[in-house]
Amino acid sequence: MTDTTETTGTAGAAKTTGATGATRAAETTGTAGPTGAAETTRAAGTTGAAETTRAAGTTGAAGTDQVDGPLLSPVPDDDGAPFWRYAARGELRVQACADCGELRFPPRPCCPHCHSFADEWRRTSGRGRIWSYVVAHPPLLPAYAALAPYDVIVVELDEAPRIRLAGNLVSGPDGALGSVPPGRIRIGARVQAVFAEVNGVTVPRWVLERV
């Protein structure tokens, strides 16, 4: 079901390192939490911050993460702004072509499939599976070194397996970074999006689905 038609912008593709250590190019990247030292990403039209911070340009501390020093915050542009607006309402939405219906991410003005400029934002279930992950260790930016080790996962969405979002796996909506032991993270594990406020911006994070 769709609502609100808006235009969204360009963002870079990311590289993520899988559990096997092989580097693969993800069609899209991330949205939440700090990312690992080995990767820098951009998504949803936000800046990507050198990282130990986050894909999608957002940073990482949840309300329970208290760290001295600056944490990087997202810098949404006009194209990526709807992503963050919906996240503030607790909704994980993805841009779609209003003509051919194809989902796309990162957001951009033109559909890469039919070249239409008409778009809309579709609400997703917020469910997916872990496609890849890393565990960040120093050297990191000082504010993030205090949080390490913490995970950065890449999630493949149920509605569109070609769309992958980077974020953090946490124990719950208010869970701190690193609250899930690395030994519990598995490629293919089912996850569900939750939302946390970071520096005044609501970002998606992920929790393991209960079975």
QUIFEN-V435932 format. One line per field, one symbol per residue. phi: phi as a letter, one per 20 degrees, with the letter a starting at -180 (. if undefined). psi: psi as a letter, one per 20 degrees, with the letter a starting at -180 (. if undefined). burial: b if it has 16 or more other ideal C-beta (glycine too) atoms within 10 Angstrom, else e. A space follows every 50 residues. Layout:
BEGIN
phi = ???
psi = ???
burial = ???
END
This chain:
BEGIN
phi = .cblebecdebefddcdefenfeceefccfccmfdeffccbcalmdfdlf dacdfmmeddeegeedcfofdfdfcfdffegfgfffgfemdedcfcffee nffbaffbfdffedmfeebbddfdfmdacfeaacdecgfcggfegfeffb ecdddefgfbgfecdeacecfagdfffnfdggfeecfnffccfcccecln decfcccffed
psi = pqropqpraqrqqrpqprhiiqpqpphrarhqrqrrhiqprqrkjrqipn qjbqqjjraiprhioopqrpqpqqmqahhihhghghhhjkpoqqqqpigi ipqqpqqrhppigijqjprropprijqaqohrrropqqprqghhhiiqqq qoqppoqghnhipppqbqprirhjqqpjiophiipppiqprpqrpqpokj ppqpaqqpqp.
burial = eeeeebbbbebeebebbeeeeeeeebebbbbbbbbbbebbbbbbbbbbbe bbbbbbbbbbbbeebeeeeebbbbebbebbbbbbbbbeeebbbbbbbeee eebbbbbbeebeeeeeeebbbbbbebbbbbbbbbebeeebbebbbebbeb bbbbbbbebbeebbbbbbbbeeeebbbbbbeeeebeeebebebbbbebee bbbbbbbbeee
END
